[in-house]
Amino acid sequence: MNQILILPPAAKYLKKIKDVKLKKVFQNTIDQIIENPFHGERKTGDLSGVYGVDFYYNKTNYEVAYTIINNENKQIIVILAGTRENFYDELRRLI
């Protein structure tokens, strides 16, 4: 069974979401990641080791960035979630 850990920056963003449908889309995305950790697109360069899943909701692009720790049980760590605007700058700052 895959385990998931949501870091404070992602948890803070997810907690602030007021739109119930958007919150459900984020939950579905995280559920897909839990089912298949390699679901996301693998990043390269200074973000190597990070995976990202993006989706559109209400004409806005959202992202979820995570990494996988390979041990007996794959542990998935959600680093950041939010809109695509300045997303990768913030992700680089966190890493």
Biopython code that builds the backbone (N, CA, C, O; Angstrom):
import numpy as np
from Bio.PDB.StructureBuilder import StructureBuilder

atoms = [
    (1, "MET", "N", (0.837, -1.188, 0.000)),
    (1, "MET", "CA", (0.000, 0.000, 0.000)),
    (1, "MET", "C", (0.874, 1.240, 0.000)),
    (1, "MET", "O", (1.805, 1.355, 0.797)),
    (2, "ASN", "N", (0.575, 2.151, -0.881)),
    (2, "ASN", "CA", (1.322, 3.400, -0.951)),
    (2, "ASN", "C", (0.869, 4.342, 0.159)),
    (2, "ASN", "O", (-0.322, 4.468, 0.443)),
    (3, "GLN", "N", (1.836, 4.994, 0.773)),
    (3, "GLN", "CA", (1.550, 5.968, 1.824)),
    (3, "GLN", "C", (1.727, 7.358, 1.253)),
    (3, "GLN", "O", (2.546, 7.565, 0.358)),
    (4, "ILE", "N", (0.966, 8.310, 1.762)),
    (4, "ILE", "CA", (1.086, 9.674, 1.271)),
    (4, "ILE", "C", (1.312, 10.628, 2.433)),
    (4, "ILE", "O", (0.722, 10.483, 3.504)),
    (5, "LEU", "N", (2.174, 11.601, 2.201)),
    (5, "LEU", "CA", (2.457, 12.647, 3.168)),
    (5, "LEU", "C", (2.302, 13.972, 2.438)),
    (5, "LEU", "O", (2.914, 14.173, 1.389)),
    (6, "ILE", "N", (1.509, 14.860, 2.966)),
    (6, "ILE", "CA", (1.298, 16.165, 2.333)),
    (6, "ILE", "C", (2.040, 17.200, 3.160)),
    (6, "ILE", "O", (1.724, 17.415, 4.331)),
    (7, "LEU", "N", (3.029, 17.841, 2.548)),
    (7, "LEU", "CA", (3.836, 18.838, 3.243)),
    (7, "LEU", "C", (3.014, 20.099, 3.519)),
    (7, "LEU", "O", (2.020, 20.349, 2.838)),
    (8, "PRO", "N", (3.419, 20.892, 4.507)),
    (8, "PRO", "CA", (2.648, 22.078, 4.893)),
    (8, "PRO", "C", (2.293, 23.059, 3.769)),
    (8, "PRO", "O", (1.168, 23.558, 3.765)),
    (9, "PRO", "N", (3.190, 23.369, 2.810)),
    (9, "PRO", "CA", (2.771, 24.305, 1.753)),
    (9, "PRO", "C", (1.582, 23.791, 0.929)),
    (9, "PRO", "O", (0.691, 24.564, 0.575)),
    (10, "ALA", "N", (1.570, 22.500, 0.627)),
    (10, "ALA", "CA", (0.459, 21.918, -0.127)),
    (10, "ALA", "C", (-0.789, 21.849, 0.739)),
    (10, "ALA", "O", (-1.885, 22.164, 0.275)),
    (11, "ALA", "N", (-0.629, 21.439, 1.997)),
    (11, "ALA", "CA", (-1.776, 21.325, 2.899)),
    (11, "ALA", "C", (-2.429, 22.689, 3.121)),
    (11, "ALA", "O", (-3.653, 22.795, 3.185)),
    (12, "LYS", "N", (-1.612, 23.718, 3.237)),
    (12, "LYS", "CA", (-2.137, 25.075, 3.447)),
    (12, "LYS", "C", (-2.980, 25.511, 2.248)),
    (12, "LYS", "O", (-4.058, 26.082, 2.417)),
    (13, "TYR", "N", (-2.486, 25.241, 1.041)),
    (13, "TYR", "CA", (-3.240, 25.622, -0.156)),
    (13, "TYR", "C", (-4.542, 24.831, -0.248)),
    (13, "TYR", "O", (-5.597, 25.401, -0.526)),
    (14, "LEU", "N", (-4.472, 23.529, -0.018)),
    (14, "LEU", "CA", (-5.652, 22.687, -0.129)),
    (14, "LEU", "C", (-6.706, 23.057, 0.916)),
    (14, "LEU", "O", (-7.905, 22.968, 0.652)),
    (15, "LYS", "N", (-6.262, 23.465, 2.084)),
    (15, "LYS", "CA", (-7.192, 23.853, 3.147)),
    (15, "LYS", "C", (-7.931, 25.149, 2.808)),
    (15, "LYS", "O", (-9.079, 25.335, 3.211)),
    (16, "LYS", "N", (-7.268, 26.047, 2.066)),
    (16, "LYS", "CA", (-7.872, 27.339, 1.732)),
    (16, "LYS", "C", (-8.923, 27.258, 0.630)),
    (16, "LYS", "O", (-9.677, 28.213, 0.442)),
    (17, "ILE", "N", (-8.995, 26.156, -0.098)),
    (17, "ILE", "CA", (-9.922, 26.047, -1.219)),
    (17, "ILE", "C", (-11.362, 26.053, -0.713)),
    (17, "ILE", "O", (-11.746, 25.232, 0.120)),
    (18, "LYS", "N", (-12.151, 26.994, -1.234)),
    (18, "LYS", "CA", (-13.560, 27.100, -0.839)),
    (18, "LYS", "C", (-14.474, 26.354, -1.809)),
    (18, "LYS", "O", (-15.528, 25.857, -1.410)),
    (19, "ASP", "N", (-14.078, 26.274, -3.080)),
    (19, "ASP", "CA", (-14.884, 25.636, -4.121)),
    (19, "ASP", "C", (-14.882, 24.118, -3.916)),
    (19, "ASP", "O", (-13.843, 23.468, -4.042)),
    (20, "VAL", "N", (-16.045, 23.566, -3.603)),
    (20, "VAL", "CA", (-16.157, 22.138, -3.293)),
    (20, "VAL", "C", (-15.774, 21.278, -4.491)),
    (20, "VAL", "O", (-15.119, 20.249, -4.324)),
    (21, "LYS", "N", (-16.171, 21.684, -5.698)),
    (21, "LYS", "CA", (-15.840, 20.901, -6.890)),
    (21, "LYS", "C", (-14.339, 20.897, -7.143)),
    (21, "LYS", "O", (-13.773, 19.865, -7.505)),
    (22, "LEU", "N", (-13.693, 22.040, -6.957)),
    (22, "LEU", "CA", (-12.241, 22.115, -7.141)),
    (22, "LEU", "C", (-11.537, 21.236, -6.109)),
    (22, "LEU", "O", (-10.578, 20.536, -6.434)),
    (23, "LYS", "N", (-12.009, 21.273, -4.883)),
    (23, "LYS", "CA", (-11.422, 20.442, -3.831)),
    (23, "LYS", "C", (-11.547, 18.958, -4.190)),
    (23, "LYS", "O", (-10.635, 18.171, -3.936)),
    (24, "LYS", "N", (-12.684, 18.587, -4.782)),
    (24, "LYS", "CA", (-12.916, 17.197, -5.194)),
    (24, "LYS", "C", (-11.966, 16.809, -6.336)),
    (24, "LYS", "O", (-11.477, 15.680, -6.373)),
    (25, "VAL", "N", (-11.705, 17.729, -7.259)),
    (25, "VAL", "CA", (-10.768, 17.447, -8.356)),
    (25, "VAL", "C", (-9.360, 17.235, -7.800)),
    (25, "VAL", "O", (-8.653, 16.326, -8.235)),
    (26, "PHE", "N", (-8.950, 18.070, -6.840)),
    (26, "PHE", "CA", (-7.644, 17.868, -6.202)),
    (26, "PHE", "C", (-7.602, 16.508, -5.505)),
    (26, "PHE", "O", (-6.604, 15.793, -5.609)),
    (27, "GLN", "N", (-8.672, 16.144, -4.798)),
    (27, "GLN", "CA", (-8.718, 14.849, -4.102)),
    (27, "GLN", "C", (-8.622, 13.695, -5.094)),
    (27, "GLN", "O", (-7.910, 12.722, -4.846)),
    (28, "ASN", "N", (-9.338, 13.800, -6.220)),
    (28, "ASN", "CA", (-9.276, 12.754, -7.249)),
    (28, "ASN", "C", (-7.867, 12.641, -7.822)),
    (28, "ASN", "O", (-7.385, 11.538, -8.079)),
    (29, "THR", "N", (-7.210, 13.775, -8.021)),
    (29, "THR", "CA", (-5.837, 13.772, -8.541)),
    (29, "THR", "C", (-4.898, 13.085, -7.560)),
    (29, "THR", "O", (-4.055, 12.282, -7.962)),
    (30, "ILE", "N", (-5.037, 13.393, -6.289)),
    (30, "ILE", "CA", (-4.181, 12.767, -5.274)),
    (30, "ILE", "C", (-4.484, 11.277, -5.175)),
    (30, "ILE", "O", (-3.572, 10.473, -4.984)),
    (31, "ASP", "N", (-5.753, 10.902, -5.302)),
    (31, "ASP", "CA", (-6.113, 9.476, -5.300)),
    (31, "ASP", "C", (-5.472, 8.742, -6.480)),
    (31, "ASP", "O", (-5.013, 7.610, -6.330)),
    (32, "GLN", "N", (-5.438, 9.383, -7.654)),
    (32, "GLN", "CA", (-4.785, 8.784, -8.827)),
    (32, "GLN", "C", (-3.295, 8.596, -8.575)),
    (32, "GLN", "O", (-2.712, 7.587, -8.972)),
    (33, "ILE", "N", (-2.686, 9.572, -7.913)),
    (33, "ILE", "CA", (-1.255, 9.485, -7.596)),
    (33, "ILE", "C", (-1.005, 8.327, -6.632)),
    (33, "ILE", "O", (-0.017, 7.605, -6.774)),
    (34, "ILE", "N", (-1.893, 8.145, -5.652)),
    (34, "ILE", "CA", (-1.735, 7.050, -4.696)),
    (34, "ILE", "C", (-1.840, 5.703, -5.412)),
    (34, "ILE", "O", (-1.063, 4.787, -5.140)),
    (35, "GLU", "N", (-2.809, 5.586, -6.330)),
    (35, "GLU", "CA", (-2.989, 4.337, -7.073)),
    (35, "GLU", "C", (-1.803, 4.034, -7.973)),
    (35, "GLU", "O", (-1.350, 2.892, -8.045)),
    (36, "ASN", "N", (-1.298, 5.056, -8.661)),
    (36, "ASN", "CA", (-0.179, 4.884, -9.576)),
    (36, "ASN", "C", (0.798, 6.036, -9.370)),
    (36, "ASN", "O", (0.621, 7.099, -9.965)),
    (37, "PRO", "N", (1.828, 5.849, -8.538)),
    (37, "PRO", "CA", (2.753, 6.934, -8.237)),
    (37, "PRO", "C", (3.475, 7.507, -9.466)),
    (37, "PRO", "O", (3.951, 8.642, -9.435)),
    (38, "PHE", "N", (3.552, 6.729, -10.529)),
    (38, "PHE", "CA", (4.251, 7.204, -11.717)),
    (38, "PHE", "C", (3.275, 7.818, -12.719)),
    (38, "PHE", "O", (3.599, 7.951, -13.899)),
    (39, "HIS", "N", (2.085, 8.190, -12.256)),
    (39, "HIS", "CA", (1.036, 8.810, -13.070)),
    (39, "HIS", "C", (1.485, 10.163, -13.635)),
    (39, "HIS", "O", (1.147, 10.506, -14.768)),
    (40, "GLY", "N", (2.228, 10.914, -12.862)),
    (40, "GLY", "CA", (2.621, 12.267, -13.253)),
    (40, "GLY", "C", (3.783, 12.298, -14.210)),
    (40, "GLY", "O", (4.430, 11.287, -14.483)),
    (41, "GLU", "N", (4.026, 13.482, -14.710)),
    (41, "GLU", "CA", (5.135, 13.726, -15.627)),
    (41, "GLU", "C", (6.408, 13.956, -14.814)),
    (41, "GLU", "O", (6.436, 14.779, -13.899)),
    (42, "ARG", "N", (7.453, 13.217, -15.163)),
    (42, "ARG", "CA", (8.727, 13.352, -14.448)),
    (42, "ARG", "C", (9.430, 14.625, -14.908)),
    (42, "ARG", "O", (9.583, 14.861, -16.106)),
    (43, "LYS", "N", (9.854, 15.434, -13.954)),
    (43, "LYS", "CA", (10.533, 16.695, -14.260)),
    (43, "LYS", "C", (12.027, 16.444, -14.438)),
    (43, "LYS", "O", (12.577, 15.464, -13.934)),
    (44, "THR", "N", (12.666, 17.351, -15.166)),
    (44, "THR", "CA", (14.092, 17.225, -15.438)),
    (44, "THR", "C", (14.818, 18.467, -14.934)),
    (44, "THR", "O", (14.204, 19.404, -14.423)),
    (45, "GLY", "N", (16.129, 18.449, -15.089)),
    (45, "GLY", "CA", (16.936, 19.603, -14.700)),
    (45, "GLY", "C", (16.997, 19.758, -13.192)),
    (45, "GLY", "O", (17.206, 18.788, -12.465)),
    (46, "ASP", "N", (16.811, 21.005, -12.723)),
    (46, "ASP", "CA", (16.920, 21.261, -11.291)),
    (46, "ASP", "C", (15.741, 20.699, -10.497)),
    (46, "ASP", "O", (15.758, 20.712, -9.266)),
    (47, "LEU", "N", (14.724, 20.210, -11.193)),
    (47, "LEU", "CA", (13.576, 19.582, -10.527)),
    (47, "LEU", "C", (13.556, 18.066, -10.726)),
    (47, "LEU", "O", (12.508, 17.436, -10.582)),
    (48, "SER", "N", (14.703, 17.480, -11.054)),
    (48, "SER", "CA", (14.726, 16.031, -11.271)),
    (48, "SER", "C", (14.348, 15.316, -9.973)),
    (48, "SER", "O", (14.722, 15.744, -8.881)),
    (49, "GLY", "N", (13.607, 14.232, -10.112)),
    (49, "GLY", "CA", (13.120, 13.506, -8.956)),
    (49, "GLY", "C", (11.728, 13.938, -8.523)),
    (49, "GLY", "O", (11.125, 13.332, -7.638)),
    (50, "VAL", "N", (11.226, 14.988, -9.152)),
    (50, "VAL", "CA", (9.890, 15.496, -8.835)),
    (50, "VAL", "C", (8.948, 15.127, -9.971)),
    (50, "VAL", "O", (9.316, 15.195, -11.143)),
    (51, "TYR", "N", (7.744, 14.742, -9.617)),
    (51, "TYR", "CA", (6.697, 14.445, -10.591)),
    (51, "TYR", "C", (5.629, 15.523, -10.480)),
    (51, "TYR", "O", (5.422, 16.105, -9.416)),
    (52, "GLY", "N", (4.957, 15.777, -11.594)),
    (52, "GLY", "CA", (3.899, 16.777, -11.579)),
    (52, "GLY", "C", (2.683, 16.307, -12.352)),
    (52, "GLY", "O", (2.802, 15.689, -13.410)),
    (53, "VAL", "N", (1.516, 16.604, -11.812)),
    (53, "VAL", "CA", (0.251, 16.325, -12.480)),
    (53, "VAL", "C", (-0.467, 17.657, -12.599)),
    (53, "VAL", "O", (-0.608, 18.392, -11.621)),
    (54, "ASP", "N", (-0.920, 17.959, -13.817)),
    (54, "ASP", "CA", (-1.661, 19.211, -13.987)),
    (54, "ASP", "C", (-3.051, 18.920, -14.524)),
    (54, "ASP", "O", (-3.292, 17.896, -15.164)),
    (55, "PHE", "N", (-3.953, 19.839, -14.248)),
    (55, "PHE", "CA", (-5.322, 19.725, -14.740)),
    (55, "PHE", "C", (-5.911, 21.118, -14.859)),
    (55, "PHE", "O", (-5.447, 22.065, -14.224)),
    (56, "TYR", "N", (-6.938, 21.225, -15.682)),
    (56, "TYR", "CA", (-7.652, 22.481, -15.860)),
    (56, "TYR", "C", (-8.969, 22.423, -15.117)),
    (56, "TYR", "O", (-9.662, 21.406, -15.129)),
    (57, "TYR", "N", (-9.306, 23.525, -14.472)),
    (57, "TYR", "CA", (-10.599, 23.658, -13.828)),
    (57, "TYR", "C", (-11.016, 25.119, -13.961)),
    (57, "TYR", "O", (-10.289, 26.022, -13.547)),
    (58, "ASN", "N", (-12.170, 25.336, -14.530)),
    (58, "ASN", "CA", (-12.720, 26.683, -14.673)),
    (58, "ASN", "C", (-11.720, 27.637, -15.355)),
    (58, "ASN", "O", (-11.494, 28.755, -14.893)),
    (59, "LYS", "N", (-11.135, 27.168, -16.457)),
    (59, "LYS", "CA", (-10.193, 27.930, -17.278)),
    (59, "LYS", "C", (-8.898, 28.299, -16.562)),
    (59, "LYS", "O", (-8.212, 29.240, -16.963)),
    (60, "THR", "N", (-8.563, 27.567, -15.510)),
    (60, "THR", "CA", (-7.320, 27.804, -14.778)),
    (60, "THR", "C", (-6.551, 26.492, -14.712)),
    (60, "THR", "O", (-7.133, 25.427, -14.507)),
    (61, "ASN", "N", (-5.239, 26.581, -14.888)),
    (61, "ASN", "CA", (-4.384, 25.408, -14.828)),
    (61, "ASN", "C", (-3.861, 25.233, -13.401)),
    (61, "ASN", "O", (-3.310, 26.167, -12.818)),
    (62, "TYR", "N", (-4.036, 24.041, -12.848)),
    (62, "TYR", "CA", (-3.575, 23.722, -11.503)),
    (62, "TYR", "C", (-2.531, 22.616, -11.581)),
    (62, "TYR", "O", (-2.516, 21.834, -12.531)),
    (63, "GLU", "N", (-1.663, 22.554, -10.582)),
    (63, "GLU", "CA", (-0.585, 21.565, -10.534)),
    (63, "GLU", "C", (-0.508, 20.928, -9.155)),
    (63, "GLU", "O", (-0.851, 21.537, -8.141)),
    (64, "VAL", "N", (-0.050, 19.693, -9.151)),
    (64, "VAL", "CA", (0.320, 19.000, -7.918)),
    (64, "VAL", "C", (1.715, 18.436, -8.158)),
    (64, "VAL", "O", (1.925, 17.675, -9.103)),
    (65, "ALA", "N", (2.664, 18.805, -7.311)),
    (65, "ALA", "CA", (4.038, 18.313, -7.429)),
    (65, "ALA", "C", (4.316, 17.368, -6.274)),
    (65, "ALA", "O", (3.965, 17.647, -5.128)),
    (66, "TYR", "N", (4.950, 16.246, -6.588)),
    (66, "TYR", "CA", (5.235, 15.249, -5.557)),
    (66, "TYR", "C", (6.515, 14.506, -5.894)),
    (66, "TYR", "O", (7.024, 14.575, -7.012)),
    (67, "THR", "N", (7.015, 13.803, -4.909)),
    (67, "THR", "CA", (8.184, 12.964, -5.099)),
    (67, "THR", "C", (7.881, 11.598, -4.479)),
    (67, "THR", "O", (6.959, 11.454, -3.675)),
    (68, "ILE", "N", (8.666, 10.616, -4.865)),
    (68, "ILE", "CA", (8.454, 9.247, -4.393)),
    (68, "ILE", "C", (9.727, 8.781, -3.701)),
    (68, "ILE", "O", (10.826, 8.895, -4.244)),
    (69, "ILE", "N", (9.558, 8.259, -2.504)),
    (69, "ILE", "CA", (10.679, 7.658, -1.790)),
    (69, "ILE", "C", (10.544, 6.153, -1.969)),
    (69, "ILE", "O", (9.563, 5.551, -1.532)),
    (70, "ASN", "N", (11.532, 5.554, -2.611)),
    (70, "ASN", "CA", (11.474, 4.109, -2.875)),
    (70, "ASN", "C", (12.041, 3.332, -1.699)),
    (70, "ASN", "O", (13.242, 3.360, -1.429)),
    (71, "ASN", "N", (11.170, 2.659, -1.027)),
    (71, "ASN", "CA", (11.552, 1.682, -0.021)),
    (71, "ASN", "C", (10.544, 0.550, -0.139)),
    (71, "ASN", "O", (9.895, 0.433, -1.179)),
    (72, "GLU", "N", (10.386, -0.278, 0.863)),
    (72, "GLU", "CA", (9.457, -1.397, 0.737)),
    (72, "GLU", "C", (8.065, -0.934, 0.341)),
    (72, "GLU", "O", (7.479, -1.463, -0.604)),
    (73, "ASN", "N", (7.542, 0.032, 1.044)),
    (73, "ASN", "CA", (6.267, 0.651, 0.670)),
    (73, "ASN", "C", (6.595, 2.014, 0.078)),
    (73, "ASN", "O", (7.268, 2.830, 0.708)),
    (74, "LYS", "N", (6.119, 2.249, -1.123)),
    (74, "LYS", "CA", (6.398, 3.543, -1.746)),
    (74, "LYS", "C", (5.728, 4.636, -0.938)),
    (74, "LYS", "O", (4.524, 4.588, -0.687)),
    (75, "GLN", "N", (6.515, 5.620, -0.533)),
    (75, "GLN", "CA", (5.969, 6.750, 0.197)),
    (75, "GLN", "C", (5.938, 7.940, -0.750)),
    (75, "GLN", "O", (6.960, 8.317, -1.323)),
    (76, "ILE", "N", (4.770, 8.522, -0.906)),
    (76, "ILE", "CA", (4.573, 9.646, -1.808)),
    (76, "ILE", "C", (4.505, 10.911, -0.970)),
    (76, "ILE", "O", (3.735, 10.989, -0.012)),
    (77, "ILE", "N", (5.314, 11.903, -1.331)),
    (77, "ILE", "CA", (5.332, 13.156, -0.600)),
    (77, "ILE", "C", (4.844, 14.260, -1.528)),
    (77, "ILE", "O", (5.512, 14.597, -2.505)),
    (78, "VAL", "N", (3.680, 14.821, -1.221)),
    (78, "VAL", "CA", (3.138, 15.942, -1.998)),
    (78, "VAL", "C", (3.831, 17.200, -1.493)),
    (78, "VAL", "O", (3.680, 17.590, -0.335)),
    (79, "ILE", "N", (4.596, 17.829, -2.387)),
    (79, "ILE", "CA", (5.400, 18.984, -2.012)),
    (79, "ILE", "C", (4.588, 20.268, -2.098)),
    (79, "ILE", "O", (4.621, 21.102, -1.193)),
    (80, "LEU", "N", (3.855, 20.414, -3.205)),
    (80, "LEU", "CA", (3.168, 21.678, -3.452)),
    (80, "LEU", "C", (1.946, 21.433, -4.320)),
    (80, "LEU", "O", (1.951, 20.550, -5.178)),
    (81, "ALA", "N", (0.914, 22.206, -4.098)),
    (81, "ALA", "CA", (-0.289, 22.184, -4.916)),
    (81, "ALA", "C", (-0.733, 23.628, -5.113)),
    (81, "ALA", "O", (-0.577, 24.462, -4.221)),
    (82, "GLY", "N", (-1.283, 23.913, -6.282)),
    (82, "GLY", "CA", (-1.760, 25.273, -6.515)),
    (82, "GLY", "C", (-1.932, 25.571, -7.982)),
    (82, "GLY", "O", (-1.877, 24.680, -8.830)),
    (83, "THR", "N", (-2.145, 26.856, -8.269)),
    (83, "THR", "CA", (-2.292, 27.278, -9.652)),
    (83, "THR", "C", (-0.925, 27.275, -10.324)),
    (83, "THR", "O", (0.108, 27.324, -9.657)),
    (84, "ARG", "N", (-0.933, 27.217, -11.620)),
    (84, "ARG", "CA", (0.311, 27.127, -12.383)),
    (84, "ARG", "C", (1.123, 28.419, -12.319)),
    (84, "ARG", "O", (2.338, 28.403, -12.520)),
    (85, "GLU", "N", (0.453, 29.534, -12.041)),
    (85, "GLU", "CA", (1.131, 30.829, -11.995)),
    (85, "GLU", "C", (2.189, 30.820, -10.885)),
    (85, "GLU", "O", (1.860, 30.619, -9.715)),
    (86, "ASN", "N", (3.425, 31.032, -11.242)),
    (86, "ASN", "CA", (4.577, 31.051, -10.325)),
    (86, "ASN", "C", (4.771, 29.732, -9.573)),
    (86, "ASN", "O", (5.493, 29.690, -8.576)),
    (87, "PHE", "N", (4.141, 28.670, -10.035)),
    (87, "PHE", "CA", (4.201, 27.382, -9.344)),
    (87, "PHE", "C", (5.621, 26.847, -9.289)),
    (87, "PHE", "O", (6.087, 26.427, -8.230)),
    (88, "TYR", "N", (6.310, 26.857, -10.419)),
    (88, "TYR", "CA", (7.644, 26.264, -10.466)),
    (88, "TYR", "C", (8.681, 27.121, -9.748)),
    (88, "TYR", "O", (9.656, 26.585, -9.222)),
    (89, "ASP", "N", (8.493, 28.434, -9.714)),
    (89, "ASP", "CA", (9.388, 29.284, -8.923)),
    (89, "ASP", "C", (9.262, 28.940, -7.444)),
    (89, "ASP", "O", (10.263, 28.821, -6.738)),
    (90, "GLU", "N", (8.030, 28.782, -6.984)),
    (90, "GLU", "CA", (7.779, 28.419, -5.587)),
    (90, "GLU", "C", (8.319, 27.017, -5.291)),
    (90, "GLU", "O", (8.886, 26.783, -4.224)),
    (91, "LEU", "N", (8.143, 26.090, -6.230)),
    (91, "LEU", "CA", (8.637, 24.729, -6.038)),
    (91, "LEU", "C", (10.154, 24.715, -5.936)),
    (91, "LEU", "O", (10.703, 24.018, -5.084)),
    (92, "ARG", "N", (10.835, 25.462, -6.776)),
    (92, "ARG", "CA", (12.306, 25.545, -6.708)),
    (92, "ARG", "C", (12.739, 26.127, -5.374)),
    (92, "ARG", "O", (13.739, 25.693, -4.804)),
    (93, "ARG", "N", (11.997, 27.103, -4.873)),
    (93, "ARG", "CA", (12.335, 27.719, -3.591)),
    (93, "ARG", "C", (12.209, 26.700, -2.450)),
    (93, "ARG", "O", (13.018, 26.690, -1.523)),
    (94, "LEU", "N", (11.180, 25.842, -2.533)),
    (94, "LEU", "CA", (10.966, 24.842, -1.486)),
    (94, "LEU", "C", (12.004, 23.725, -1.518)),
    (94, "LEU", "O", (12.355, 23.159, -0.483)),
    (95, "ILE", "N", (12.488, 23.418, -2.716)),
    (95, "ILE", "CA", (13.465, 22.331, -2.856)),
    (95, "ILE", "C", (14.836, 22.906, -2.681)),
    (95, "ILE", "O", (15.826, 22.178, -2.757)),
]
sb = StructureBuilder()
sb.init_structure("model")
sb.init_model(0)
sb.init_chain("A")
sb.init_seg("    ")
for serial, (resi, resn, name, xyz) in enumerate(atoms, 1):
    if name == "N":
        sb.init_residue(resn, " ", resi, " ")
    sb.init_atom(name, np.array(xyz, "f"), 0.0, 1.0, " ", f" {name:<3s}", serial, name[0])
structure = sb.get_structure()
